[in-house]
Amino acid sequence: GTHADCFAADATASTKQLQVLERVCVEINRQVQAVGDAMRRLEENIEKDFSALQTELSRKWTRVRELRDTSLAILDQLAMTVCQSHTEQEENESTFEDMQNENHLSGKVLG
C-alpha cells in the first residue's frame, strides 16, 4: 500500500463513519420529535381530562348546594311549624288555665 491507498482507505472509513453518524443523528432527531409529540398529546389529554373533571365537580357542587338549600328550607319550615305549634299549645294551656281560674273564682263567689 501506497500513501494514496492508505489515504483512500481512511477517506472511505471516514465517509462510512459520517454516514453512520448521520443515520444516528436522524434517528435521535426522530425519537426526540416522537417524544415531543407524545408529550404534547399527553398534555392535551390531561387538559381535556382536567377540564372534564372540573366540569363534573362544578356540576356536583351545584347539586350539593341545591340539596343543602332545599334541606335548609325544609328545616326552616319545620322549625317554624314546631315553634308555631308550641306557641299555640302554650296559648291554649294559658287559656285553659284562665278558664279554670275563672271557674274557680266564680265558684267561690257564687258559693
Backbone as XML, in Angstrom:
<?xml version="1.0"?>
<chain id="A" units="angstrom">
  <residue number="1" name="GLY">
    <atom name="N" x="0.718" y="-1.171" z="0.000"/>
    <atom name="CA" x="0.000" y="0.000" z="0.000"/>
    <atom name="C" x="0.783" y="1.277" z="0.000"/>
  </residue>
  <residue number="2" name="THR">
    <atom name="N" x="0.421" y="2.055" z="-0.917"/>
    <atom name="CA" x="0.983" y="3.389" z="-1.027"/>
    <atom name="C" x="0.242" y="4.313" z="-0.099"/>
  </residue>
  <residue number="3" name="HIS">
    <atom name="N" x="0.810" y="5.497" z="0.015"/>
    <atom name="CA" x="0.125" y="6.519" z="0.811"/>
    <atom name="C" x="-1.250" y="6.816" z="0.240"/>
  </residue>
  <residue number="4" name="ALA">
    <atom name="N" x="-1.348" y="6.795" z="-1.061"/>
    <atom name="CA" x="-2.626" y="7.076" z="-1.720"/>
    <atom name="C" x="-3.645" y="6.020" z="-1.344"/>
  </residue>
  <residue number="5" name="ASP">
    <atom name="N" x="-3.209" y="4.756" z="-1.297"/>
    <atom name="CA" x="-4.127" y="3.676" z="-0.907"/>
    <atom name="C" x="-4.586" y="3.849" z="0.547"/>
  </residue>
  <residue number="6" name="CYS">
    <atom name="N" x="-3.655" y="4.195" z="1.421"/>
    <atom name="CA" x="-3.992" y="4.421" z="2.832"/>
    <atom name="C" x="-4.941" y="5.602" z="2.963"/>
  </residue>
  <residue number="7" name="PHE">
    <atom name="N" x="-4.652" y="6.646" z="2.221"/>
    <atom name="CA" x="-5.475" y="7.840" z="2.251"/>
    <atom name="C" x="-6.883" y="7.516" z="1.761"/>
  </residue>
  <residue number="8" name="ALA">
    <atom name="N" x="-6.965" y="6.742" z="0.680"/>
    <atom name="CA" x="-8.255" y="6.347" z="0.120"/>
    <atom name="C" x="-9.020" y="5.487" z="1.127"/>
  </residue>
  <residue number="9" name="ALA">
    <atom name="N" x="-8.329" y="4.589" z="1.817"/>
    <atom name="CA" x="-8.959" y="3.725" z="2.813"/>
    <atom name="C" x="-9.458" y="4.561" z="3.978"/>
  </residue>
  <residue number="10" name="ASP">
    <atom name="N" x="-8.653" y="5.532" z="4.424"/>
    <atom name="CA" x="-9.066" y="6.428" z="5.506"/>
    <atom name="C" x="-10.290" y="7.238" z="5.097"/>
  </residue>
  <residue number="11" name="ALA">
    <atom name="N" x="-10.269" y="7.726" z="3.869"/>
    <atom name="CA" x="-11.384" y="8.524" z="3.362"/>
    <atom name="C" x="-12.648" y="7.685" z="3.333"/>
  </residue>
  <residue number="12" name="THR">
    <atom name="N" x="-12.535" y="6.442" z="2.891"/>
    <atom name="CA" x="-13.685" y="5.541" z="2.837"/>
    <atom name="C" x="-14.208" y="5.276" z="4.248"/>
  </residue>
  <residue number="13" name="ALA">
    <atom name="N" x="-13.290" y="5.038" z="5.189"/>
    <atom name="CA" x="-13.669" y="4.790" z="6.584"/>
    <atom name="C" x="-14.340" y="6.037" z="7.157"/>
  </residue>
  <residue number="14" name="SER">
    <atom name="N" x="-13.777" y="7.195" z="6.872"/>
    <atom name="CA" x="-14.343" y="8.448" z="7.371"/>
    <atom name="C" x="-15.732" y="8.672" z="6.778"/>
  </residue>
  <residue number="15" name="THR">
    <atom name="N" x="-15.877" y="8.370" z="5.500"/>
    <atom name="CA" x="-17.175" y="8.521" z="4.854"/>
    <atom name="C" x="-18.203" y="7.596" z="5.504"/>
  </residue>
  <residue number="16" name="LYS">
    <atom name="N" x="-17.796" y="6.350" z="5.759"/>
    <atom name="CA" x="-18.709" y="5.398" z="6.411"/>
    <atom name="C" x="-19.078" y="5.873" z="7.818"/>
  </residue>
  <residue number="17" name="GLN">
    <atom name="N" x="-18.083" y="6.396" z="8.551"/>
    <atom name="CA" x="-18.360" y="6.894" z="9.900"/>
    <atom name="C" x="-19.340" y="8.069" z="9.839"/>
  </residue>
  <residue number="18" name="LEU">
    <atom name="N" x="-19.137" y="8.972" z="8.884"/>
    <atom name="CA" x="-20.040" y="10.111" z="8.722"/>
    <atom name="C" x="-21.451" y="9.638" z="8.387"/>
  </residue>
  <residue number="19" name="GLN">
    <atom name="N" x="-21.558" y="8.632" z="7.525"/>
    <atom name="CA" x="-22.884" y="8.111" z="7.163"/>
    <atom name="C" x="-23.580" y="7.497" z="8.389"/>
  </residue>
  <residue number="20" name="VAL">
    <atom name="N" x="-22.793" y="6.749" z="9.188"/>
    <atom name="CA" x="-23.356" y="6.153" z="10.413"/>
    <atom name="C" x="-23.801" y="7.259" z="11.364"/>
  </residue>
  <residue number="21" name="LEU">
    <atom name="N" x="-22.938" y="8.278" z="11.537"/>
    <atom name="CA" x="-23.288" y="9.389" z="12.422"/>
    <atom name="C" x="-24.528" y="10.137" z="11.924"/>
  </residue>
  <residue number="22" name="GLU">
    <atom name="N" x="-24.632" y="10.312" z="10.621"/>
    <atom name="CA" x="-25.822" y="10.965" z="10.065"/>
    <atom name="C" x="-27.074" y="10.166" z="10.370"/>
  </residue>
  <residue number="23" name="ARG">
    <atom name="N" x="-26.990" y="8.835" z="10.190"/>
    <atom name="CA" x="-28.160" y="7.985" z="10.493"/>
    <atom name="C" x="-28.511" y="8.050" z="11.983"/>
  </residue>
  <residue number="24" name="VAL">
    <atom name="N" x="-27.460" y="8.072" z="12.836"/>
    <atom name="CA" x="-27.690" y="8.180" z="14.285"/>
    <atom name="C" x="-28.368" y="9.509" z="14.600"/>
  </residue>
  <residue number="25" name="CYS">
    <atom name="N" x="-27.887" y="10.598" z="13.992"/>
    <atom name="CA" x="-28.479" y="11.924" z="14.215"/>
    <atom name="C" x="-29.931" y="11.963" z="13.743"/>
  </residue>
  <residue number="26" name="VAL">
    <atom name="N" x="-30.183" y="11.391" z="12.579"/>
    <atom name="CA" x="-31.549" y="11.345" z="12.054"/>
    <atom name="C" x="-32.452" y="10.573" z="13.017"/>
  </residue>
  <residue number="27" name="GLU">
    <atom name="N" x="-31.954" y="9.436" z="13.498"/>
    <atom name="CA" x="-32.746" y="8.607" z="14.424"/>
    <atom name="C" x="-32.984" y="9.326" z="15.744"/>
  </residue>
  <residue number="28" name="ILE">
    <atom name="N" x="-31.943" y="9.998" z="16.266"/>
    <atom name="CA" x="-32.092" y="10.766" z="17.514"/>
    <atom name="C" x="-33.128" y="11.866" z="17.317"/>
  </residue>
  <residue number="29" name="ASN">
    <atom name="N" x="-33.023" y="12.607" z="16.214"/>
    <atom name="CA" x="-33.995" y="13.666" z="15.938"/>
    <atom name="C" x="-35.414" y="13.111" z="15.816"/>
  </residue>
  <residue number="30" name="ARG">
    <atom name="N" x="-35.543" y="11.940" z="15.160"/>
    <atom name="CA" x="-36.858" y="11.316" z="15.005"/>
    <atom name="C" x="-37.436" y="10.946" z="16.379"/>
  </residue>
  <residue number="31" name="GLN">
    <atom name="N" x="-36.584" y="10.384" z="17.245"/>
    <atom name="CA" x="-37.056" y="9.996" z="18.575"/>
    <atom name="C" x="-37.406" y="11.212" z="19.429"/>
  </residue>
  <residue number="32" name="VAL">
    <atom name="N" x="-36.585" y="12.255" z="19.331"/>
    <atom name="CA" x="-36.874" y="13.494" z="20.070"/>
    <atom name="C" x="-38.222" y="14.052" z="19.605"/>
  </residue>
  <residue number="33" name="GLN">
    <atom name="N" x="-38.440" y="14.048" z="18.291"/>
    <atom name="CA" x="-39.706" y="14.527" z="17.724"/>
    <atom name="C" x="-40.872" y="13.668" z="18.228"/>
  </residue>
  <residue number="34" name="ALA">
    <atom name="N" x="-40.675" y="12.353" z="18.246"/>
    <atom name="CA" x="-41.721" y="11.437" z="18.711"/>
    <atom name="C" x="-42.048" y="11.680" z="20.187"/>
  </residue>
  <residue number="35" name="VAL">
    <atom name="N" x="-41.001" y="11.872" z="20.995"/>
    <atom name="CA" x="-41.215" y="12.143" z="22.421"/>
    <atom name="C" x="-41.944" y="13.472" z="22.592"/>
  </residue>
  <residue number="36" name="GLY">
    <atom name="N" x="-41.525" y="14.481" z="21.818"/>
    <atom name="CA" x="-42.195" y="15.786" z="21.879"/>
    <atom name="C" x="-43.672" y="15.673" z="21.506"/>
  </residue>
  <residue number="37" name="ASP">
    <atom name="N" x="-43.960" y="14.919" z="20.434"/>
    <atom name="CA" x="-45.352" y="14.730" z="20.011"/>
    <atom name="C" x="-46.155" y="14.002" z="21.091"/>
  </residue>
  <residue number="38" name="ALA">
    <atom name="N" x="-45.547" y="12.968" z="21.668"/>
    <atom name="CA" x="-46.226" y="12.199" z="22.722"/>
    <atom name="C" x="-46.504" y="13.082" z="23.934"/>
  </residue>
  <residue number="39" name="MET">
    <atom name="N" x="-45.540" y="13.922" z="24.301"/>
    <atom name="CA" x="-45.721" y="14.832" z="25.435"/>
    <atom name="C" x="-46.848" y="15.829" z="25.162"/>
  </residue>
  <residue number="40" name="ARG">
    <atom name="N" x="-46.885" y="16.366" z="23.937"/>
    <atom name="CA" x="-47.956" y="17.303" z="23.592"/>
    <atom name="C" x="-49.326" y="16.640" z="23.666"/>
  </residue>
  <residue number="41" name="ARG">
    <atom name="N" x="-49.418" y="15.400" z="23.143"/>
    <atom name="CA" x="-50.700" y="14.669" z="23.195"/>
    <atom name="C" x="-51.104" y="14.408" z="24.651"/>
  </residue>
  <residue number="42" name="LEU">
    <atom name="N" x="-50.118" y="14.025" z="25.451"/>
    <atom name="CA" x="-50.384" y="13.765" z="26.868"/>
    <atom name="C" x="-50.888" y="15.031" z="27.566"/>
  </residue>
  <residue number="43" name="GLU">
    <atom name="N" x="-50.220" y="16.159" z="27.295"/>
    <atom name="CA" x="-50.652" y="17.428" z="27.889"/>
    <atom name="C" x="-52.066" y="17.787" z="27.450"/>
  </residue>
  <residue number="44" name="GLU">
    <atom name="N" x="-52.360" y="17.581" z="26.154"/>
    <atom name="CA" x="-53.711" y="17.865" z="25.662"/>
    <atom name="C" x="-54.736" y="16.983" z="26.356"/>
  </residue>
  <residue number="45" name="ASN">
    <atom name="N" x="-54.399" y="15.689" z="26.515"/>
    <atom name="CA" x="-55.322" y="14.772" z="27.194"/>
    <atom name="C" x="-55.525" y="15.166" z="28.653"/>
  </residue>
  <residue number="46" name="ILE">
    <atom name="N" x="-54.431" y="15.561" z="29.304"/>
    <atom name="CA" x="-54.531" y="15.979" z="30.709"/>
    <atom name="C" x="-55.422" y="17.211" z="30.799"/>
  </residue>
  <residue number="47" name="GLU">
    <atom name="N" x="-55.229" y="18.167" z="29.894"/>
    <atom name="CA" x="-56.057" y="19.374" z="29.906"/>
    <atom name="C" x="-57.524" y="19.029" z="29.678"/>
  </residue>
  <residue number="48" name="LYS">
    <atom name="N" x="-57.794" y="18.124" z="28.719"/>
    <atom name="CA" x="-59.180" y="17.712" z="28.452"/>
    <atom name="C" x="-59.756" y="17.012" z="29.680"/>
  </residue>
  <residue number="49" name="ASP">
    <atom name="N" x="-58.965" y="16.067" z="30.253"/>
    <atom name="CA" x="-59.430" y="15.339" z="31.431"/>
    <atom name="C" x="-59.682" y="16.290" z="32.592"/>
  </residue>
  <residue number="50" name="PHE">
    <atom name="N" x="-58.761" y="17.230" z="32.785"/>
    <atom name="CA" x="-58.901" y="18.188" z="33.878"/>
    <atom name="C" x="-60.128" y="19.054" z="33.656"/>
  </residue>
  <residue number="51" name="SER">
    <atom name="N" x="-60.329" y="19.487" z="32.427"/>
    <atom name="CA" x="-61.492" y="20.307" z="32.104"/>
    <atom name="C" x="-62.777" y="19.532" z="32.356"/>
  </residue>
  <residue number="52" name="ALA">
    <atom name="N" x="-62.787" y="18.260" z="31.918"/>
    <atom name="CA" x="-63.968" y="17.417" z="32.147"/>
    <atom name="C" x="-64.196" y="17.204" z="33.638"/>
  </residue>
  <residue number="53" name="LEU">
    <atom name="N" x="-63.109" y="16.968" z="34.375"/>
    <atom name="CA" x="-63.206" y="16.768" z="35.817"/>
    <atom name="C" x="-63.728" y="18.029" z="36.495"/>
  </residue>
  <residue number="54" name="GLN">
    <atom name="N" x="-63.208" y="19.178" z="36.060"/>
    <atom name="CA" x="-63.647" y="20.450" z="36.614"/>
    <atom name="C" x="-65.137" y="20.651" z="36.364"/>
  </residue>
  <residue number="55" name="THR">
    <atom name="N" x="-65.587" y="20.341" z="35.156"/>
    <atom name="CA" x="-66.999" y="20.476" z="34.806"/>
    <atom name="C" x="-67.842" y="19.549" z="35.675"/>
  </residue>
  <residue number="56" name="GLU">
    <atom name="N" x="-67.399" y="18.313" z="35.833"/>
    <atom name="CA" x="-68.123" y="17.328" z="36.649"/>
    <atom name="C" x="-68.183" y="17.773" z="38.107"/>
  </residue>
  <residue number="57" name="LEU">
    <atom name="N" x="-67.051" y="18.241" z="38.637"/>
    <atom name="CA" x="-67.032" y="18.705" z="40.028"/>
    <atom name="C" x="-67.930" y="19.915" z="40.208"/>
  </residue>
  <residue number="58" name="SER">
    <atom name="N" x="-67.908" y="20.815" z="39.250"/>
    <atom name="CA" x="-68.757" y="22.001" z="39.314"/>
    <atom name="C" x="-70.228" y="21.600" z="39.322"/>
  </residue>
  <residue number="59" name="ARG">
    <atom name="N" x="-70.584" y="20.624" z="38.468"/>
    <atom name="CA" x="-71.962" y="20.147" z="38.396"/>
    <atom name="C" x="-72.373" y="19.499" z="39.733"/>
  </residue>
  <residue number="60" name="LYS">
    <atom name="N" x="-71.468" y="18.673" z="40.284"/>
    <atom name="CA" x="-71.767" y="18.016" z="41.562"/>
    <atom name="C" x="-71.889" y="19.042" z="42.689"/>
  </residue>
  <residue number="61" name="TRP">
    <atom name="N" x="-70.997" y="20.034" z="42.684"/>
    <atom name="CA" x="-71.020" y="21.066" z="43.721"/>
    <atom name="C" x="-72.331" y="21.843" z="43.662"/>
  </residue>
  <residue number="62" name="THR">
    <atom name="N" x="-72.780" y="22.146" z="42.443"/>
    <atom name="CA" x="-74.057" y="22.844" z="42.269"/>
    <atom name="C" x="-75.190" y="21.992" z="42.834"/>
  </residue>
  <residue number="63" name="ARG">
    <atom name="N" x="-75.160" y="20.694" z="42.549"/>
    <atom name="CA" x="-76.200" y="19.778" z="43.039"/>
    <atom name="C" x="-76.170" y="19.713" z="44.567"/>
  </residue>
  <residue number="64" name="VAL">
    <atom name="N" x="-74.971" y="19.646" z="45.153"/>
    <atom name="CA" x="-74.852" y="19.593" z="46.617"/>
    <atom name="C" x="-75.408" y="20.869" z="47.234"/>
  </residue>
  <residue number="65" name="ARG">
    <atom name="N" x="-75.098" y="22.022" z="46.622"/>
    <atom name="CA" x="-75.630" y="23.299" z="47.129"/>
    <atom name="C" x="-77.150" y="23.326" z="47.040"/>
  </residue>
  <residue number="66" name="GLU">
    <atom name="N" x="-77.703" y="22.811" z="45.939"/>
    <atom name="CA" x="-79.166" y="22.764" z="45.788"/>
    <atom name="C" x="-79.779" y="21.886" z="46.881"/>
  </residue>
  <residue number="67" name="LEU">
    <atom name="N" x="-79.153" y="20.725" z="47.135"/>
    <atom name="CA" x="-79.656" y="19.844" z="48.196"/>
    <atom name="C" x="-79.570" y="20.522" z="49.562"/>
  </residue>
  <residue number="68" name="ARG">
    <atom name="N" x="-78.463" y="21.215" z="49.791"/>
    <atom name="CA" x="-78.299" y="21.937" z="51.064"/>
    <atom name="C" x="-79.388" y="22.991" z="51.213"/>
  </residue>
  <residue number="69" name="ASP">
    <atom name="N" x="-79.614" y="23.777" z="50.159"/>
    <atom name="CA" x="-80.621" y="24.842" z="50.217"/>
    <atom name="C" x="-82.013" y="24.261" z="50.449"/>
  </residue>
  <residue number="70" name="THR">
    <atom name="N" x="-82.320" y="23.159" z="49.756"/>
    <atom name="CA" x="-83.616" y="22.508" z="49.930"/>
    <atom name="C" x="-83.761" y="21.986" z="51.360"/>
  </residue>
  <residue number="71" name="SER">
    <atom name="N" x="-82.698" y="21.350" z="51.862"/>
    <atom name="CA" x="-82.726" y="20.816" z="53.230"/>
    <atom name="C" x="-82.902" y="21.935" z="54.250"/>
  </residue>
  <residue number="72" name="LEU">
    <atom name="N" x="-82.186" y="23.033" z="54.062"/>
    <atom name="CA" x="-82.317" y="24.163" z="54.993"/>
    <atom name="C" x="-83.719" y="24.754" z="54.941"/>
  </residue>
  <residue number="73" name="ALA">
    <atom name="N" x="-84.303" y="24.837" z="53.751"/>
    <atom name="CA" x="-85.662" y="25.364" z="53.622"/>
    <atom name="C" x="-86.653" y="24.461" z="54.359"/>
  </residue>
  <residue number="74" name="ILE">
    <atom name="N" x="-86.471" y="23.135" z="54.219"/>
    <atom name="CA" x="-87.350" y="22.185" z="54.906"/>
    <atom name="C" x="-87.180" y="22.306" z="56.422"/>
  </residue>
  <residue number="75" name="LEU">
    <atom name="N" x="-85.917" y="22.381" z="56.873"/>
    <atom name="CA" x="-85.662" y="22.531" z="58.310"/>
    <atom name="C" x="-86.262" y="23.837" z="58.842"/>
  </residue>
  <residue number="76" name="ASP">
    <atom name="N" x="-86.113" y="24.898" z="58.067"/>
    <atom name="CA" x="-86.656" y="26.193" z="58.462"/>
    <atom name="C" x="-88.172" y="26.110" z="58.594"/>
  </residue>
  <residue number="77" name="GLN">
    <atom name="N" x="-88.809" y="25.493" z="57.596"/>
    <atom name="CA" x="-90.264" y="25.350" z="57.622"/>
    <atom name="C" x="-90.695" y="24.490" z="58.810"/>
  </residue>
  <residue number="78" name="LEU">
    <atom name="N" x="-89.954" y="23.409" z="59.047"/>
    <atom name="CA" x="-90.257" y="22.524" z="60.174"/>
    <atom name="C" x="-90.109" y="23.272" z="61.498"/>
  </residue>
  <residue number="79" name="ALA">
    <atom name="N" x="-89.027" y="24.035" z="61.621"/>
    <atom name="CA" x="-88.799" y="24.802" z="62.852"/>
    <atom name="C" x="-89.925" y="25.806" z="63.064"/>
  </residue>
  <residue number="80" name="MET">
    <atom name="N" x="-90.340" y="26.473" z="61.990"/>
    <atom name="CA" x="-91.428" y="27.453" z="62.091"/>
    <atom name="C" x="-92.715" y="26.747" z="62.534"/>
  </residue>
  <residue number="81" name="THR">
    <atom name="N" x="-92.984" y="25.585" z="61.955"/>
    <atom name="CA" x="-94.194" y="24.829" z="62.297"/>
    <atom name="C" x="-94.159" y="24.403" z="63.757"/>
  </residue>
  <residue number="82" name="VAL">
    <atom name="N" x="-93.002" y="23.897" z="64.197"/>
    <atom name="CA" x="-92.859" y="23.461" z="65.594"/>
    <atom name="C" x="-93.018" y="24.645" z="66.532"/>
  </residue>
  <residue number="83" name="CYS">
    <atom name="N" x="-92.382" y="25.770" z="66.219"/>
    <atom name="CA" x="-92.481" y="26.966" z="67.073"/>
    <atom name="C" x="-93.924" y="27.465" z="67.131"/>
  </residue>
  <residue number="84" name="GLN">
    <atom name="N" x="-94.571" y="27.487" z="65.974"/>
    <atom name="CA" x="-95.951" y="27.953" z="65.914"/>
    <atom name="C" x="-96.856" y="27.019" z="66.718"/>
  </residue>
  <residue number="85" name="SER">
    <atom name="N" x="-96.634" y="25.722" z="66.563"/>
    <atom name="CA" x="-97.419" y="24.727" z="67.286"/>
    <atom name="C" x="-97.193" y="24.868" z="68.785"/>
  </residue>
  <residue number="86" name="HIS">
    <atom name="N" x="-95.940" y="25.075" z="69.186"/>
    <atom name="CA" x="-95.593" y="25.234" z="70.597"/>
    <atom name="C" x="-96.258" y="26.489" z="71.161"/>
  </residue>
  <residue number="87" name="THR">
    <atom name="N" x="-96.224" y="27.576" z="70.406"/>
    <atom name="CA" x="-96.837" y="28.836" z="70.835"/>
    <atom name="C" x="-98.345" y="28.664" z="70.990"/>
  </residue>
  <residue number="88" name="GLU">
    <atom name="N" x="-98.967" y="27.993" z="70.007"/>
    <atom name="CA" x="-100.412" y="27.757" z="70.086"/>
    <atom name="C" x="-100.747" y="26.884" z="71.289"/>
  </residue>
  <residue number="89" name="GLN">
    <atom name="N" x="-99.898" y="25.878" z="71.550"/>
    <atom name="CA" x="-100.124" y="24.992" z="72.687"/>
    <atom name="C" x="-100.040" y="25.779" z="73.996"/>
  </residue>
  <residue number="90" name="GLU">
    <atom name="N" x="-99.021" y="26.665" z="74.069"/>
    <atom name="CA" x="-98.890" y="27.494" z="75.276"/>
    <atom name="C" x="-100.100" y="28.392" z="75.442"/>
  </residue>
  <residue number="91" name="GLU">
    <atom name="N" x="-100.571" y="28.980" z="74.339"/>
    <atom name="CA" x="-101.744" y="29.853" z="74.387"/>
    <atom name="C" x="-102.969" y="29.062" z="74.832"/>
  </residue>
  <residue number="92" name="ASN">
    <atom name="N" x="-103.131" y="27.846" z="74.292"/>
    <atom name="CA" x="-104.263" y="27.007" z="74.673"/>
    <atom name="C" x="-104.193" y="26.638" z="76.148"/>
  </residue>
  <residue number="93" name="GLU">
    <atom name="N" x="-102.980" y="26.274" z="76.608"/>
    <atom name="CA" x="-102.816" y="25.931" z="78.021"/>
    <atom name="C" x="-103.119" y="27.135" z="78.900"/>
  </residue>
  <residue number="94" name="SER">
    <atom name="N" x="-102.647" y="28.307" z="78.476"/>
    <atom name="CA" x="-102.876" y="29.533" z="79.225"/>
    <atom name="C" x="-104.365" y="29.852" z="79.271"/>
  </residue>
  <residue number="95" name="THR">
    <atom name="N" x="-105.035" y="29.707" z="78.136"/>
    <atom name="CA" x="-106.478" y="29.961" z="78.063"/>
    <atom name="C" x="-107.221" y="28.974" z="78.959"/>
  </residue>
  <residue number="96" name="PHE">
    <atom name="N" x="-106.784" y="27.700" z="78.907"/>
    <atom name="CA" x="-107.419" y="26.673" z="79.737"/>
    <atom name="C" x="-107.238" y="26.998" z="81.224"/>
  </residue>
  <residue number="97" name="GLU">
    <atom name="N" x="-106.011" y="27.434" z="81.588"/>
    <atom name="CA" x="-105.752" y="27.807" z="82.983"/>
    <atom name="C" x="-106.601" y="29.008" z="83.378"/>
  </residue>
  <residue number="98" name="ASP">
    <atom name="N" x="-106.721" y="29.989" z="82.484"/>
    <atom name="CA" x="-107.549" y="31.169" z="82.762"/>
    <atom name="C" x="-108.994" y="30.752" z="82.994"/>
  </residue>
  <residue number="99" name="MET">
    <atom name="N" x="-109.472" y="29.833" z="82.148"/>
    <atom name="CA" x="-110.846" y="29.369" z="82.276"/>
    <atom name="C" x="-111.031" y="28.638" z="83.597"/>
  </residue>
  <residue number="100" name="GLN">
    <atom name="N" x="-110.030" y="27.836" z="83.978"/>
    <atom name="CA" x="-110.126" y="27.122" z="85.254"/>
    <atom name="C" x="-110.139" y="28.108" z="86.415"/>
  </residue>
  <residue number="101" name="ASN">
    <atom name="N" x="-109.270" y="29.117" z="86.317"/>
    <atom name="CA" x="-109.207" y="30.130" z="87.383"/>
    <atom name="C" x="-110.524" y="30.885" z="87.470"/>
  </residue>
  <residue number="102" name="GLU">
    <atom name="N" x="-111.082" y="31.240" z="86.330"/>
    <atom name="CA" x="-112.349" y="31.970" z="86.306"/>
    <atom name="C" x="-113.454" y="31.104" z="86.922"/>
  </residue>
  <residue number="103" name="ASN">
    <atom name="N" x="-113.483" y="29.815" z="86.565"/>
    <atom name="CA" x="-114.495" y="28.909" z="87.133"/>
    <atom name="C" x="-114.305" y="28.763" z="88.631"/>
  </residue>
  <residue number="104" name="HIS">
    <atom name="N" x="-113.057" y="28.680" z="89.030"/>
    <atom name="CA" x="-112.758" y="28.527" z="90.463"/>
    <atom name="C" x="-113.212" y="29.768" z="91.222"/>
  </residue>
  <residue number="105" name="LEU">
    <atom name="N" x="-112.880" y="30.957" z="90.664"/>
    <atom name="CA" x="-113.253" y="32.209" z="91.294"/>
    <atom name="C" x="-114.775" y="32.372" z="91.317"/>
  </residue>
  <residue number="106" name="SER">
    <atom name="N" x="-115.393" y="32.087" z="90.189"/>
    <atom name="CA" x="-116.848" y="32.258" z="90.110"/>
    <atom name="C" x="-117.547" y="31.258" z="91.048"/>
  </residue>
  <residue number="107" name="GLY">
    <atom name="N" x="-116.936" y="30.094" z="91.196"/>
    <atom name="CA" x="-117.481" y="29.097" z="92.127"/>
    <atom name="C" x="-117.445" y="29.606" z="93.559"/>
  </residue>
  <residue number="108" name="LYS">
    <atom name="N" x="-116.375" y="30.293" z="93.902"/>
    <atom name="CA" x="-116.240" y="30.823" z="95.255"/>
    <atom name="C" x="-117.248" y="31.966" z="95.474"/>
  </residue>
  <residue number="109" name="VAL">
    <atom name="N" x="-117.327" y="32.799" z="94.434"/>
    <atom name="CA" x="-118.222" y="33.947" z="94.567"/>
    <atom name="C" x="-119.674" y="33.463" z="94.645"/>
  </residue>
  <residue number="110" name="LEU">
    <atom name="N" x="-119.989" y="32.489" z="93.779"/>
    <atom name="CA" x="-121.356" y="32.002" z="93.745"/>
    <atom name="C" x="-121.676" y="31.133" z="94.961"/>
  </residue>
  <residue number="111" name="GLY">
    <atom name="N" x="-120.674" y="30.450" z="95.464"/>
    <atom name="CA" x="-120.913" y="29.503" z="96.536"/>
    <atom name="C" x="-120.991" y="30.156" z="97.832"/>
  </residue>
</chain>
